[in-house]
Amino acid sequence: MKLSSEVKNAIHANRKIDAIKLLRNQQNLGLKEAKDIVDAYMEGNRHLIDHQRKGRESGLGQLLIIIILGGIVYAAYKAFS
């Protein structure tokens, strides 16, 4: 079964429930059937989904480092001024 870009985008955004709801509405499917299709797509495309998830995680890690470094610089500025 061909999935719409909306369903694929929801899956890749880690919004599985939204993807199932979209698929059910678009294809007039039952809950179990739509869930099985989304699960099969996710399993078949695990490498793409994992890669995107890692990218988001590393972005959050970098943001956290920047915030911590900013705090350290601010504390040093306040201590020496």
N, C-alpha and C positions, 0 to 999 in steps of 0.2 A: 504494500500500500504506500502510495506517495503522500508524504506529509507536507503540509503547507509551510511556507516560510515563517508564519506566525507561531506554529507549533514548534518548529525547529529552534526558533529564537528563544522561546520560553524554556525549552530543554537546555539550550546552551547557557541560558542565564540562571540555571539551577532552580527553575520554577516548575517543577514536575507536575504539581497539582494543577497549575494554570494550563500547562500543556495538555493534560488529560481532559480538562474541561473544554478547551478549545477544540480538541479532536472530537470529543463527543458531540459538540454542537455542529461542527462542520460536516461530520460524516454520519450523524444520527446513529451513534454506536452506544452500546451499554457500557457501564462503568468498567467492568472486568475486561471487556474486549479492548477498550481504549487504553486502559492501564497496561495490558499485555503488549500492545503495539508500541507504546511509549517506552516501556522497559526494554523491548527488543531493539528499538532504535538506539537507546542509550547504551546497551551492551555492544551493539555493532559499531558504535562510534565512540567507544570509551576513550580512545586516544585523543580525540578532539576535545571531548568534555574535560578530561583530566588536564590537558594542556591549558585550556582556558582557566580552569580553577587555579592552577599553579600560578598563572599570570596575575590573577587577582590577589592571591595570597602574597606574592612577592611585592606587589604594589602597596599592600597594607603594611607590610614589614618595613618597606622603605619610608613610608609616611611616618610610622612610629619612630624610626631612627631620627628623622628630621625634627620631629617634635621634641624628642629627648635632647638632641643636640642644641636646639633652640633654647630649651630651658636651661641647659648648662651655660650657654653663652650669656643669657640674660642674668643668671645668678652671678656669674663672674663679673659682669658689667656693674651690677648693683654692689657687689662686695668691694670693688676697687674704685668706685666713684664717690 
